[in-house]
């Protein structure tokens, strides 16, 4: 396995939170007398309203015990290496710079300024809020949503100071059910303000949020902020250059959230990595942005136009945003060189090339399937429960294959299935899983597969290619040519010694599962919205499928079942197929057939299609030849008179099929 250049950053550092509010009215319930503020600072405590310009002492560690406010006309200077430890005081503990005040955070790449709580837990304290005099659609002298601070004017070049090399952790204190402090809140901050090299880590709300203003930011590192990593509203029009966002905890909101009017802010080089799915870019109302150098990895949705605003407002790489585009390109930002944020680097590992020995993946890691990943003869690939593999939307170049003599062991459980999916799970994003065995096939020994040119087939009907249990696979079916596509799971001459149980194939642009000869059997098969056949077989496959549930809710699919060529009488026990869009249920070509018991069909226009006028006796349903009547005007298409009303397969306990990246 090759290490990916995009890295997931698991920090081993103090980090620092940022705040979101702006008012002189938010002093302590019992204000600290101004004459005591300087005395407190001299003893290493920060609380109250600054009464004169002051420079902290980097050799001291400061305790932030309440609100600390820099009023109009004054400047707080924080030298390189200063550490400020905030009390776990929620909304009562924060730093705010009011309109006309300044803050100069003079960290260096080797000695950053650190603002954190003792445990760096999300929501421990408020964060940093800066209020300026630049324009905002909220109007001049507006009141901030939290803190009641006053902000906004007409000076777009306003200067609120300089922030360089700052790490802030544990912010996002909850104000009420609607509001929380952010890591850093910029209220109408002007372009005269310098902001570069800022990390916001473990915030319970946004990492940074811009409320109007014109300020720009360079080098922004945002890890595990539980709402939006980057948020803006009220017509912010600045630029972010070089941002790295990481999400490794569940239930965060987004990488980017823009709201209200579109003043076209710009983002140059944004790399975002998620190991938990989620949404990358969300735009509300008429908001938008111009983004270049975008690299997203691991997000289930790349673009969300929350209020159906025009995609033309979001320009990515010079063109209007495309909701079906995963933007899963090479990373444009590598924060491993950002020495001002001391990180322990955990990798997103790349799966590509050949597996030539015994390889076991690690469920605690994140994986990206970036090209073909092929298990060679004599080698094995083991994938433990809970492993998630993000397949690049690379079409036919991206797939997993197990060659003759190789084995794959997918050891998912009901509670922790294995998931292999493209980030958005769109049909045709990638190839799928192909397994080649040594069992018999009417194509003969050492045949060449229609896709990939893999060799398969022999005389060992009990051949063992491994075990697949609790697997969810999405977004397969990449188009090879006008005649061929990859399937979700392709089983080429796979033998009966192979175990396959509890498999879901969802949103494939070709077949869900296809058998090319062989003797393998499958139980508990869930197939949803595969655009060709849900279950397809040919070349004399003669295994058994027990408990199959098929769902069609998208028009234009081919069939629930398609059998082709000779009839080696495969068995299906308990089949439920439900369509809300008509279509054909069971199709048999040439002389193919099957024995089916426990059949439940609902919603299909055609129950049975003997495509090449094969004998109805080849299709045994509930122990007898299919009891069917030709549809009006048809010669090969039938409705079943009986045998299709068995009890549905009960999938209420198949919670594993809901698993996602």
KABELJO-V657230 format. One record per residue. RES is the residue in one letter. SS is DSSP state (@ for helix, = for strand, . for the rest). PHI is phi as a letter, one per 30 degrees, with the letter a starting at -180 (* if undefined). PSI is psi in whole degrees, 0 to 359 (* if undefined). Layout:
# KABELJO-V657230
RES_SS_PHI_PSI / RES_SS_PHI_PSI
This chain:
# KABELJO-V657230
X_._*_129 / X_=_d_145 / X_=_d_132 / X_=_d_146 / X_=_d_330 / X_=_d_126 / X_=_c_143 / X_=_d_128 / X_=_c_115 / X_=_c_104 / X_=_d_142 / X_._c_45 / X_._b_165 / X_._d_142 / X_._b_172 / X_=_b_138 / X_._c_157 / X_._b_152 / X_._c_172 / X_._b_83 / X_._a_172 / X_._a_74 / X_._a_147 / X_@_d_350 / X_@_d_2 / X_@_c_28 / X_._d_174 / X_._e_152 / X_._e_321 / X_._c_97 / X_._e_142 / X_._d_125 / X_._e_137 / X_@_e_328 / X_@_d_342 / X_@_d_342 / X_@_d_315 / X_@_d_320 / X_@_d_320 / X_@_d_316 / X_@_e_322 / X_@_d_344 / X_._c_7 / X_._i_18 / X_=_c_138 / X_=_c_119 / X_=_a_140 / X_=_j_193 / X_=_c_127 / X_._d_136 / X_._c_354 / X_._a_162 / X_._e_139 / X_=_b_141 / X_=_c_124 / X_._d_165 / X_._c_114 / X_._d_341 / X_._d_351 / X_._c_151 / X_=_c_126 / X_=_c_142 / X_=_c_120 / X_=_d_108 / X_=_c_353 / X_=_a_205 / X_=_d_140 / X_=_b_118 / X_=_b_131 / X_=_c_108 / X_._d_177 / X_._e_136 / X_._i_353 / X_._c_160 / X_=_b_132 / X_=_c_126 / X_=_c_131 / X_=_b_110 / X_=_d_166 / X_._e_140 / X_._i_357 / X_._d_138 / X_=_c_131 / X_=_b_119 / X_=_c_115 / X_=_d_137 / X_._e_150 / X_._d_68 / X_._c_12 / X_=_i_227 / X_._d_350 / X_._d_355 / X_._b_114 / X_=_a_170 / X_=_b_131 / X_=_b_138 / X_=_c_118 / X_._d_169 / X_._e_129 / X_._i_349 / X_._d_168 / X_=_b_150 / X_=_b_131 / X_=_c_105 / X_=_c_108 / X_=_c_44 / X_._d_160 / X_._b_170 / X_._d_334 / X_._c_341 / X_._b_76 / X_._d_162 / X_=_d_136 / X_=_b_129 / X_=_b_122 / X_=_a_167 / X_=_c_172 / X_._e_321 / X_._c_357 / X_._h_30 / X_._d_142 / X_._e_133 / X_._i_3 / X_._d_323 / X_=_b_181 / X_._d_300 / X_._k_203 / X_=_c_128 / X_=_b_134 / X_=_b_130 / X_=_c_128 / X_._b_188 / X_._c_15 / X_._d_174 / X_._d_150 / X_._b_145 / X_._d_348 / X_._d_344 / X_._j_164 / X_._d_148 / X_._h_46 / X_=_d_163 / X_=_c_128 / X_._d_153 / X_._d_336 / X_._b_143 / X_._i_339 / X_._i_16 / X_._d_150 / X_=_c_137 / X_=_a_163 / X_._j_137 / X_._a_223 / X_._b_9 / X_._c_88 / X_._d_343 / X_._c_16 / X_._e_145 / X_._c_113 / X_._c_11 / X_=_j_211 / X_=_b_132 / X_=_b_115 / X_=_b_129 / X_=_h_70 / X_=_b_134 / X_=_b_127 / X_=_b_131 / X_=_b_158 / X_._i_19 / X_._d_188 / X_._j_28 / X_._e_141 / X_=_d_123 / X_._d_308 / X_._a_190 / X_._d_343 / X_._c_341 / X_._b_144 / X_=_b_157 / X_._d_151 / X_._c_175 / X_._d_298 / X_=_b_127 / X_=_c_125 / X_=_c_103 / X_=_c_105 / X_._h_39 / X_._d_138 / X_._c_168 / X_._d_347 / X_._d_351 / X_._d_134 / X_=_c_129 / X_=_b_114 / X_=_b_144 / X_=_i_74 / X_=_b_131 / X_=_c_132 / X_=_b_122 / X_=_b_138 / X_._h_55 / X_._c_143 / X_._d_350 / X_._b_221 / X_._d_155 / X_._d_294 / X_=_b_143 / X_=_b_137 / X_=_c_123 / X_=_c_90 / X_._i_197 / X_._i_180 / X_._b_6 / X_._d_146 / X_._c_159 / X_=_b_140 / X_=_b_134 / X_=_i_89 / X_=_b_123 / X_=_c_121 / X_=_b_115 / X_=_b_124 / X_._h_48 / X_._d_132 / X_._d_349 / X_._c_239 / X_=_d_140 / X_=_d_312 / X_=_b_124 / X_=_b_142 / X_=_b_158 / X_=_a_179 / X_._h_31 / X_._i_27 / X_._e_139 / X_._b_23 / X_._d_194 / X_=_b_138 / X_=_c_126 / X_=_c_119 / X_=_i_92 / X_=_b_136 / X_=_b_125 / X_=_b_136 / X_=_b_136 / X_=_b_116 / X_._b_9 / X_._c_152 / X_._d_155 / X_._i_23 / X_._d_173 / X_._c_281 / X_=_b_168 / X_=_d_310 / X_=_b_134 / X_=_b_117 / X_=_c_144 / X_._b_153 / X_._i_217 / X_._d_159 / X_._c_103 / X_._c_18 / X_._h_57 / X_=_d_161 / X_=_b_141 / X_=_b_121 / X_=_c_112 / X_=_i_95 / X_=_b_117 / X_=_c_126 / X_=_b_134 / X_=_b_130 / X_=_b_138 / X_._c_7 / X_._b_20 / X_._i_222 / X_._j_185 / X_=_c_139 / X_=_d_293 / X_=_c_121 / X_=_b_133 / X_=_b_126 / X_._c_160 / X_._h_233 / X_._c_16 / X_._d_160 / X_._a_190 / X_=_a_166 / X_=_c_121 / X_=_b_130 / X_=_b_152 / X_=_i_45 / X_=_c_130 / X_=_b_115 / X_=_c_137 / X_=_b_122 / X_._j_3 / X_._c_136 / X_._d_332 / X_=_b_129 / X_=_d_319 / X_=_b_131 / X_=_b_107 / X_=_d_86 / X_._e_320 / X_._c_27 / X_._i_32 / X_._d_162 / X_._d_133 / X_@_d_335 / X_@_d_342 / X_@_d_345 / X_=_c_107 / X_=_c_118 / X_=_b_124 / X_._h_39 / X_._i_3 / X_=_b_161 / X_=_e_142 / X_._e_149 / X_._b_120 / X_._d_336 / X_._d_358 / X_._d_127 / X_._d_346 / X_._h_39 / X_._c_67 / X_._c_176 / X_._e_147 / X_._e_139 / X_._c_346 / X_._b_125 / X_._c_101 / X_@_d_0 / X_@_d_342 / X_@_c_357 / X_._d_88 / X_._d_343 / X_._d_345 / X_._c_107 / X_._d_110 / X_=_b_146 / X_=_c_120 / X_=_c_122 / X_=_c_137 / X_=_c_149 / X_=_d_116 / X_=_d_141 / X_=_c_132 / X_=_c_117 / X_=_a_161 / X_=_i_207 / X_=_c_140 / X_=_c_112 / X_._c_359 / X_._b_196 / X_=_d_118 / X_=_c_132 / X_=_b_123 / X_._d_171 / X_._b_117 / X_._d_341 / X_._d_352 / X_._c_164 / X_=_c_138 / X_=_b_145 / X_=_b_125 / X_=_d_108 / X_=_c_347 / X_=_a_207 / X_=_d_144 / X_=_b_107 / X_=_c_123 / X_=_d_116 / X_._d_167 / X_._e_128 / X_._i_352 / X_._c_165 / X_=_b_148 / X_=_b_123 / X_=_c_129 / X_=_b_109 / X_=_d_167 / X_._e_139 / X_._i_356 / X_._d_139 / X_=_b_127 / X_=_c_118 / X_=_d_114 / X_=_d_127 / X_._e_146 / X_._d_66 / X_._c_17 / X_=_i_224 / X_._d_350 / X_._d_351 / X_._c_113 / X_=_a_168 / X_=_c_132 / X_=_b_142 / X_=_c_117 / X_._d_167 / X_._e_129 / X_._i_349 / X_._c_164 / X_=_b_151 / X_=_b_134 / X_=_b_105 / X_=_c_108 / X_=_c_47 / X_._d_165 / X_._b_171 / X_._e_321 / X_._d_334 / X_._b_73 / X_._d_163 / X_=_d_136 / X_=_b_127 / X_=_b_115 / X_=_a_151 / X_=_d_163 / X_._e_320 / X_._c_352 / X_._i_33 / X_._d_141 / X_._e_134 / X_._i_4 / X_._d_323 / X_=_b_182 / X_._d_297 / X_._k_199 / X_=_c_126 / X_=_b_133 / X_=_b_130 / X_=_c_128 / X_._b_189 / X_._c_16 / X_._d_176 / X_._d_151 / X_._a_146 / X_._d_349 / X_._d_345 / X_._j_164 / X_._d_148 / X_._h_45 / X_=_d_164 / X_=_c_127 / X_._d_151 / X_._d_339 / X_._b_136 / X_._i_343 / X_._i_20 / X_._d_150 / X_=_c_138 / X_=_a_164 / X_._j_138 / X_._a_222 / X_._b_8 / X_._c_89 / X_._d_340 / X_._c_24 / X_._e_146 / X_._c_112 / X_._c_9 / X_=_j_209 / X_=_b_133 / X_=_b_116 / X_=_b_129 / X_=_h_74 / X_=_b_132 / X_=_c_127 / X_=_b_132 / X_=_b_149 / X_._i_23 / X_._d_186 / X_._j_27 / X_._e_142 / X_=_d_124 / X_._d_308 / X_._a_190 / X_._d_342 / X_._c_339 / X_._b_145 / X_=_b_156 / X_._d_152 / X_._c_173 / X_._d_301 / X_=_b_123 / X_=_c_126 / X_=_c_100 / X_=_c_107 / X_._h_39 / X_._d_137 / X_._d_168 / X_._d_346 / X_._d_352 / X_._d_135 / X_=_c_127 / X_=_b_112 / X_=_b_141 / X_=_h_74 / X_=_b_132 / X_=_c_131 / X_=_b_119 / X_=_b_137 / X_._h_53 / X_._c_145 / X_._d_357 / X_._b_221 / X_._d_154 / X_._d_297 / X_=_b_134 / X_=_b_135 / X_=_c_125 / X_=_c_91 / X_._i_197 / X_._i_181 / X_._b_5 / X_._d_147 / X_._c_160 / X_=_b_143 / X_=_b_148 / X_=_h_80 / X_=_c_122 / X_=_c_124 / X_=_b_115 / X_=_b_124 / X_._h_48 / X_._d_132 / X_._d_349 / X_._c_240 / X_=_c_141 / X_=_d_309 / X_=_b_125 / X_=_b_142 / X_=_b_156 / X_=_a_179 / X_._h_31 / X_._i_26 / X_._e_138 / X_._b_35 / X_._d_194 / X_=_b_139 / X_=_c_124 / X_=_c_124 / X_=_i_89 / X_=_c_133 / X_=_b_123 / X_=_b_133 / X_=_b_129 / X_=_b_115 / X_._b_5 / X_._c_126 / X_._d_154 / X_._j_3 / X_._d_172 / X_._d_284 / X_=_b_166 / X_=_d_313 / X_=_b_141 / X_=_b_117 / X_=_c_145 / X_._b_153 / X_._i_216 / X_._d_163 / X_._c_102 / X_._c_17 / X_._h_60 / X_=_d_157 / X_=_c_139 / X_=_b_121 / X_=_c_115 / X_=_i_94 / X_=_b_123 / X_=_c_125 / X_=_b_123 / X_=_b_127 / X_=_b_138 / X_._c_5 / X_._b_27 / X_._i_220 / X_._i_189 / X_=_c_138 / X_=_d_292 / X_=_c_122 / X_=_b_133 / X_=_b_127 / X_._c_161 / X_._h_231 / X_._c_15 / X_._d_160 / X_._a_190 / X_=_a_165 / X_=_c_123 / X_=_b_128 / X_=_b_149 / X_=_i_46 / X_=_d_132 / X_=_b_108 / X_=_c_135 / X_=_b_129 / X_._j_4 / X_._c_143 / X_._d_324 / X_=_b_123 / X_=_d_320 / X_=_b_128 / X_=_b_108 / X_=_d_82 / X_._e_319 / X_._c_29 / X_._i_34 / X_._d_166 / X_._d_134 / X_@_e_334 / X_@_d_342 / X_@_d_345 / X_=_c_104 / X_=_c_121 / X_=_b_122 / X_._h_39 / X_._i_8 / X_=_b_164 / X_=_e_142 / X_._e_125 / X_._c_98 / X_=_b_153 / X_=_b_134 / X_=_d_140 / X_._d_154 / X_._e_128 / X_._i_1 / X_._c_156 / X_._c_349 / X_._b_356 / X_=_c_134 / X_=_b_159 / X_=_c_141 / X_=_d_130 / X_._d_333 / X_._a_171 / X_._i_8 / X_._c_14 / X_=_c_28 / X_._d_166 / X_._d_144 / X_._d_149 / X_._d_128 / X_._d_108 / X_._c_14 / X_._d_335 / X_._c_2 / X_._d_60 / X_@_d_336 / X_@_d_338 / X_@_d_346 / X_@_d_356 / X_._d_147 / X_._b_175 / X_._d_*
